[in-house]
């Protein structure tokens, strides 16, 4: 049994396990090295060093991203927003979609999104290249510029660290606006805060699989500072354009997770398809993942469905009157027989609901 890399190096079965884990940017401990050749250890339990970290391994052995408080009387803190239950059928029906630009605000938003996408691709080393299975059924690599497990985690962590900004900024500004005008916000604040919270849960989940090094932390710090201030000023000028921008950004997120799922199904991400892989407990608790559906593919389906929901929400909010229209995603409608927006993905509209459908 061999594994071909770059057409020059051949690995025997004894080194397959080590090579697979190296692909993901991981390092085996002495305990995990005792596993049978060809088996990847349970990620998150047997790892000494995680992906794209510049910290020395000795600093990582005892480090835990979310350690429990010492001598705490509290067993755990439940999620502030309960996540709606998604069915497997609903998640499999999520599709890649694009809303055509109809106004000058839409065209401006899509140009700004493309600029943000270019910067994100540059920062995370994104490429359309990927590992692939050759004609002999072996995993082959074309040089270093391929999207393997480690590079996907780099992109995901960077993406999710930025994705939690728009909802929080929009909710903050609408909250202050409501206080100044002494008027209700018609339910927008809750949905925007919940969106920001959901994106942060994505980040916390993937941080259980990979630890950023100092360089990634600096990039996140800089990107968050620039994006936060830019989005804040933009939302003050044109909230409608900002919601359309986020809708287009979420379209890219759905594409990203759809591509990862496709790569996973093609066998190009072996460390994530190993039977011993375990999703983090935080994911099981938050999404209420049932027994037998706790693989990396299942996790990606949940996250993609969330991004599709954000896509729908922001495209819909971008269609509404920003001052007077109520939030359709928490509203109770008079005609219960028709399909209406809601918190779940049961009646999801990929390009959003038009104003005359919901108001």
C-alpha positions in Angstrom: 0.0 0.0 0.0 1.5 3.4 -1.0 0.6 7.0 -0.9 1.9 9.2 -3.8 2.8 12.8 -3.1 3.8 15.2 -5.8 4.6 12.3 -8.1 8.0 11.8 -6.5 7.7 10.6 -2.9 6.2 7.2 -2.0 5.1 6.4 1.5 4.7 2.9 2.8 1.9 1.7 5.1 4.0 2.4 8.2 4.1 6.1 7.5 0.6 6.6 6.1 -0.9 7.5 9.5 1.9 10.0 10.2 1.6 11.6 6.7 -2.2 11.9 7.0 -2.0 13.7 10.3 0.8 15.9 8.9 -1.5 16.9 6.1 -3.9 18.3 8.7 -1.1 20.2 10.4 -1.1 17.9 13.4 1.6 16.1 15.3 1.2 12.7 17.0 2.0 12.2 20.6 3.8 9.1 21.7 0.5 7.6 22.9 -1.2 8.1 19.5 1.8 6.7 17.7 1.0 3.4 19.1 -2.1 3.2 16.9 -2.1 0.6 14.1 -0.6 1.9 10.8 -3.2 3.5 8.6 -5.4 4.7 11.5 -5.6 8.3 12.4 -6.0 8.9 16.1 -9.1 10.6 17.5 -8.5 14.2 16.7 -9.0 16.5 19.7 -8.0 13.8 22.2 -4.6 12.5 21.0 -3.2 15.6 19.5 0.0 17.3 20.7 0.1 20.1 18.3 -2.7 21.6 16.3 -2.9 23.3 12.9 -1.2 26.5 11.8 0.3 27.1 15.2 3.7 28.9 15.7 3.8 28.0 19.4 6.3 25.4 20.5 4.8 22.0 21.2 5.8 22.2 24.9 3.5 25.1 25.3 0.6 23.3 23.8 0.6 20.1 25.9 -1.1 21.6 28.9 -3.0 24.4 27.2 -6.8 24.2 26.8 -8.7 26.9 24.9 -11.8 26.7 27.1 -10.6 25.5 30.6 -13.3 25.2 33.3 -13.1 27.7 36.1 -11.0 26.3 39.0 -13.1 25.0 41.9 -16.3 26.3 40.4 -19.7 25.4 41.8 -21.2 25.7 38.3 -21.4 22.5 36.2 -22.0 24.2 32.8 -23.5 27.3 31.2 -26.3 26.5 28.7 -26.4 28.4 25.4 -28.2 31.7 25.6 -30.0 31.1 22.3 -31.3 27.5 21.7 -30.4 26.4 18.2 -33.3 25.2 16.2 -33.3 21.5 15.3 -32.3 20.7 11.7 -33.3 17.5 10.0 -30.8 15.7 7.7 -33.2 16.1 4.8 -33.4 19.9 5.4 -29.6 20.2 5.5 -29.1 18.2 2.4 -31.4 20.5 0.5 -29.2 23.5 1.1 -28.1 24.8 -2.3 -25.5 27.3 -3.6 -27.5 30.4 -4.8 -26.9 33.9 -5.9 -29.2 36.9 -5.8 -28.9 39.1 -8.9 -28.0 42.8 -8.2 -31.1 45.0 -9.0 -30.2 48.4 -7.5 -27.1 50.5 -7.2 -26.9 49.5 -3.5 -26.8 45.8 -4.6 -24.1 46.5 -7.2 -22.0 48.4 -4.6 -22.5 45.6 -2.1 -21.4 42.8 -4.4 -18.2 44.8 -5.4 -17.4 45.3 -1.7 -18.0 41.6 -1.1 -15.6 40.6 -3.9 -13.0 42.9 -2.5 -13.4 41.3 0.9 -13.3 37.8 -0.7 -10.0 38.7 -2.4 -8.5 39.8 0.9 -9.7 36.7 2.7 -8.3 34.4 -0.1 -5.0 36.2 0.1 -4.8 36.0 3.9 -5.7 32.3 4.1 -3.8 31.1 1.1 -7.0 29.9 -0.6 -6.7 28.1 -4.0 -9.0 26.1 -6.2 -6.4 23.3 -6.2 -7.1 20.3 -4.0 -5.7 16.9 -3.2 -7.2 14.2 -5.4 -7.5 10.5 -5.8 -5.4 9.2 -8.8 -6.3 6.4 -11.2 -4.8 3.9 -8.8 -7.0 5.0 -6.0 -4.2 6.7 -4.1 -4.2 10.2 -2.6 -2.0 12.5 -4.7 -0.9 16.1 -4.2 0.2 18.7 -6.7 2.8 20.7 -4.9 2.1 22.7 -1.7 -0.7 24.9 -3.0 -3.5 22.5 -2.3 -6.5 22.8 0.1 -5.9 20.1 2.6 -7.3 19.8 6.1 -4.9 22.3 7.6 -5.5 25.0 5.0 -9.3 24.5 5.3 -9.1 25.0 9.0 -7.0 28.2 8.5 -9.7 29.5 6.2 -12.6 28.5 8.4 -11.1 30.1 11.6 -10.3 33.3 9.8 -13.7 33.4 8.1 -15.7 32.8 11.3 -13.6 35.3 13.3 -14.8 38.0 10.9 -18.3 36.6 10.3 -19.4 37.4 13.8 -18.8 41.1 13.4 -21.8 42.3 11.2 -24.6 41.0 13.4 -23.1 42.5 16.5 -22.4 45.9 14.9 -25.9 46.1 13.4 -27.6 45.1 16.6 -25.5 47.6 18.6 -26.3 50.5 16.3 -30.0 49.6 16.2 -30.1 49.3 20.0 -28.6 52.8 20.4 -30.9 54.1 17.7 -33.9 52.7 19.6 -32.7 54.3 22.8 -32.2 57.7 21.2 -35.5 57.8 19.5 -37.4 56.2 22.4 -39.0 53.8 20.0 -39.1 50.0 19.5 -36.9 48.3 17.0 -39.6 45.9 15.8 -37.6 42.8 16.6 -34.4 43.3 14.5 -32.0 43.4 17.4 -32.7 39.9 18.6 -32.1 38.2 15.3 -28.9 40.2 14.6 -27.5 39.3 18.0 -28.4 35.7 17.5 -26.6 35.7 14.2 -23.5 37.0 15.8 -23.8 34.5 18.6 -24.2 31.6 16.0 -21.1 32.7 14.1 -19.1 32.8 17.3 -20.2 29.3 18.1 -18.9 28.2 14.7 -15.5 29.7 15.7 -15.4 28.1 19.1 -16.2 24.7 17.6 -13.4 24.9 15.0 -11.0 26.2 17.6 -11.3 22.8 19.2 -9.7 21.3 16.1 -7.0 23.8 15.4 -5.1 26.4 17.5 -4.0 29.6 15.7 -0.4 30.7 16.1 0.8 34.2 16.7 0.7 35.2 13.1 -2.9 34.1 12.6 -3.9 35.9 15.8 -2.2 39.2 14.5 -4.1 38.8 11.2 -7.4 38.3 12.9 -6.7 41.3 15.2 -6.0 43.5 12.2 -8.8 42.2 10.0 -11.4 42.6 12.8 -10.3 46.1 13.6 -10.5 47.2 10.0 -13.8 45.4 9.3 -15.5 46.5 12.5 -14.9 50.2 11.9 -15.6 50.0 8.2 -18.9 48.1 8.7 -19.9 50.5 11.6 -19.5 53.6 9.4 -21.1 51.8 6.4 -24.1 50.8 8.5 -24.6 54.4 9.7 -24.7 55.5 6.0 -26.7 52.7 4.4 -28.0 49.7 6.5 -29.7 48.3 3.4 -26.4 48.1 1.5 -24.8 46.5 4.5 -27.4 43.7 4.8 -27.1 43.0 1.1 -23.3 42.9 1.5 -23.6 40.3 4.3 -26.1 38.3 2.2 -23.5 38.1 -0.6 -20.8 37.3 1.9 -23.0 34.4 3.2 -23.4 33.2 -0.3 -19.6 32.7 -0.4 -19.7 30.9 2.9 -22.3 28.5 1.6 -20.1 27.9 -1.4 -17.0 27.3 0.8 -18.7 24.7 3.1 -20.3 23.0 0.1 -16.9 22.6 -1.5 -15.4 21.2 1.7 -18.2 18.6 1.8 -17.6 17.7 -1.8 -13.9 17.3 -1.1 -14.7 15.2 1.9 -17.0 12.9 -0.2 -14.3 12.5 -2.8 -11.9 11.2 -0.2 -9.6 14.1 -0.5 -9.6 14.9 3.3 -8.7 11.6 4.9 -8.1 12.9 8.4 -11.7 14.0 8.6 -13.2 10.7 7.3 -11.4 8.4 9.7 -13.8 6.4 11.9 -12.0 7.6 15.1 -12.6 11.3 14.3 -14.8 12.9 16.9 -16.5 16.3 16.6 -16.1 18.5 19.7 -18.5 18.2 22.5 -19.4 21.9 22.2 -20.8 21.1 18.7 -22.8 18.1 19.9 -24.4 20.2 22.7 -25.1 23.3 20.6 -26.6 21.6 17.5 -28.1 18.7 19.4 -26.3 16.3 17.1 -27.9 12.8 17.4 -26.0 9.6 18.0 -24.6 8.2 14.8 -24.6 11.7 13.1 -21.5 13.2 14.7 -18.9 13.0 11.9 -17.1 15.9 10.4 -19.4 15.8 7.4 -22.4 16.2 9.8 -20.7 19.1 11.4 -20.1 20.8 8.1 -23.8 20.2 7.1 -24.9 22.0 10.3 -22.6 25.0 9.8 -23.5 25.3 6.1 -27.2 25.3 7.0 -26.5 28.1 9.5 -24.7 30.1 6.8 -27.6 29.5 4.4 -30.0 30.9 7.0 -27.9 34.0 7.5 -27.9 34.4 3.7 -31.7 34.3 3.7 -32.0 36.6 6.7 -29.7 39.4 5.4 -31.1 39.3 1.9 -34.6 39.6 3.3 -33.6 42.5 5.7 -32.0 44.2 2.8 -35.4 44.2 1.0 -37.3 45.9 3.9 -37.8 49.4 5.1 -35.0 49.8 7.6 -37.0 52.2 9.8 -40.5 50.9 10.0 -40.8 47.2 8.9 -40.9 44.5 11.6 -38.6 41.6 11.6 -40.4 38.8 9.7 -38.3 36.0 11.2 -39.8 36.4 14.7 -43.3 37.6 13.6 -46.5 35.6 14.0 -48.6 35.8 10.8 -52.4 35.9 10.5 -52.5 33.4 7.7 -50.9 30.3 9.1 -51.6 28.2 6.0 -49.0 30.1 3.8 -45.2 29.7 4.1 -43.6 32.4 6.1 -40.0 33.1 7.3 -39.0 31.7 10.6 -36.0 30.7 12.7 -35.7 27.2 11.2 -34.7 26.3 7.7 -38.0 24.6 6.9 -39.2 27.4 4.5 -35.8 28.8 3.6 -35.5 31.1 0.6 -31.9 31.1 -0.7 -32.1 34.6 -2.1 -34.4 36.1 0.6 -38.0 37.0 0.8 -39.4 40.0 -1.0 -41.0 42.8 1.0 -44.5 42.2 -0.4 -44.3 38.6 0.8 -43.6 39.3 4.4 -44.9 42.8 5.3 
